[in-house]
Amino acid sequence: MLTKEKIESEINKLLHEKLFSAIRKIIVEKQKEALKKTSEYKNSSNKKEMLENSYKIWFEKISKFFLSFRTVYALVPLVERELKIREFSSEEIIRIKTDYSYDGIEFSAYYPAHYNHSLQKEMEDCIDYLKENKQSHIVDNYIPKKDTERSPHKPLTTAELKYSAFYLFGFEPNYVTVLAQKLHQANLITEPETNGWNIDDAFAEEMITILNQTFSEDIVLQYKRRYTDKIVDRTQKECIRPIHISSKYFPKVVSSSLEFNSIFFEDEQLSVDVQKLYEFIFYITLSTQLKNSVYDTSKIEIVVGNKKLYEQANAIIDGQENWEILTGELIKRISNNDGSFSGNIVVLPEIQPGEILKPIDIYPYSYQSKRPPRFGVGRFVTQILEKNNIGSNKEHDKIINELIDSRAVNQVKSMLHPQESAIILIQWLTQHLPSFVDLEYLTEFEEKIKMVEVGKITLNSLLEELKRIIETAFKMSGYIEKDGKPSQSKINLIKAIAQKYNLKLDNAVFDSNIKIDMLLAQYNMPEPIKVGSCPNCNALIYQKEFINRESGEVSHYFACENFKKNGGCTFSMWDNYVYKFFSDKAMEFHSVEERADALKKILSKKRGYLFNDFIAKNQKPYDAKVLIESYKDRKTQQEKWGFTLAFVNKK
């Protein structure tokens, strides 16, 4: 019987071979079309060079562009949000605000229209109208709603814990996993891998007893509170909660307990962060047994001639904080971050209809429209993955890592930025393969995987179905996939990977770019990548990556293992320099692997490596040896390294 892992491996293997090998070429073609429409390209004096340099960047960015089927679905809402952000144009929004006073209570009401500068005249006319009718601001309706209840935060699932810890403390999801496991292993919290909301009956009873002793019984629920979800059954699994609730396990003193002192902390900061996480879990859990907080959400409507002003209060009623009095600002932030209870903090005065109000001031109130926010890692987990049931809790970190490792998404200061390749992918799927952006199909596909697992249908039938819809999509789009022979550097790379992972490769692999790309997506590149011996100190030269912390952009360079800016070996060379040197001579190395291979050849020959068929500016071919030599930079006077030519003969 096939395991789930084996089934999914075969599915993703098919996606790599039949979908992403072609998608990568479509991505480059789309970017080429977009570039040709830009004024920068149209006005360029060297369109060929611009296109060649762009090809290099595009190919590098998509060299690892492979996503498993669940990750594709997870990417869809990220791209949809990114497109909204790109289309967004901020503008000044103006509303009309009127201030009033009644029985010593000051409050405001708004005219519901939202104006911009193109509606300046209409706005001014409205203000003039309200001012001219100062004596006829009449209360038309007052709606008291002093029984609007707000329940505490639901019990913690893995996804909720990770999102909350990120929101409150800035903890990355992987780090939260480490902290939670330490607490679990010390028997301080329940299993941290769960999507359940259940709280054990005996534990709930113990909470009620503890809370009754601390607070008046009228704010404590005397029965176990239950949470339900219309989509997923969360009642069967235990939530993440403390295991002990007695006084010696309260957050302020838990560090003195035997359990806490059994934890091994690699450094002091880890101990501090574990206590923060424990405090949050502890009080969130206790709050579930307190009664709902009660808010005044009264509403007032004021008529001025043919216009009507509105305001709605949203203030907690004194003495009705209930669950909020236990948890303090830490838990209030989590419970209020959705913005659903934002509003006037002043309780509106109760005014009978027909009362005439005299306005204190009438004026325009402006603000800038806000761009839709990108998803942070935590919100991505809770609002996309968990909400849409994409993967299990254990798979969420894997999905995030896959998005970043494939360069479909850049993580910049914990925010997820979809890249151009991801946008083109989702747009193409939406147009030609809509089932791959439809969550209903994902649910159906997950069920079929379970059927294969228990032997109700065959893996081959599932793969054939997937293969058929992909081929139909390409046929409908007019795209014909052509495989090509891989470069020698790519063959060398896959051989190195095969040696590292002890893989047996079929000879057919070496004749197929698609098959090699598929393997490259499944295995990490061997590290470190040796390029040759340093011409300066004879140590090893390695291929390395430089990641821009702000943009997340990746660049490559080659450097001696002894390289230091001050006081070490001076040998280093940017990959972009290697590309430009050969590109100027009409020898194109589009991938970093090909350029690394060229550098290896040059480093292997002290008297220079002979390259054939360079093209001169007069379009005549020639052969030349390429050597590496040092020189002093004219501006900085620092030693640098570059290529020089030794001419052999001219044709």
Buried (B, 14 or more C-beta within 10 A) or exposed (E): EBEEEEBBBBBBBBBBBBBBBBBBBBBBEBBBEEBEEEEEBEEBEEEEEBBBBBBBBBBBBBBBBBBBBBBBBBBBBBBBBBBEBEEEEEEEBBBBBBEBEBEEEEBBBBBEEBBEEEBEEEBEEBBEBBBEBEEEBBBBEBEEEBEBEBBBBBBBBBBBBBBBBBBBBEBBBEBBBBBBBBBBBBEBBBBBBBBBBBBBEEBBEBBBEBBBEEBEEEBBBEEBBEBEEEEBEBEEBBBBBBBBBEEEBBBEEBEEBEBBEEBEEEEEEBBEBBBBBBBBBBBBBBBBBBBBBBBBBBBBBBBBEEBBBBBBBBBBBEEBBBBBBBBEEBBBEBBBEEEEBEBBEBBBBEBEEEBEBEBEEBEBEEEEEEEEEBBBBBBBBBBBBBBBBBBBBEBBBBBBBBBBBBBBBBBBEEBBBBBBBBBBBBBBBBEBBEBBBBEEBBEEBBEBBEBBBEEEBEBEEBBEEBBEBBEEBBEEBEBEBEEEEBBEBBBBBBBBBBEEEEBEBEEEBBBBBBBBBBBBBBEEBEEEBBBBBBBBBEBBBBBBEEEEEEEBBBBBBBBBBBBEEEEEBBBBBBBBBBBBBBBEBBBEBBBBBBBBBBBBBBBEEEEBBEBEEBEEEEEEEBBBBBBBEEEEEEEEEEEBBEBEBEEEEEE
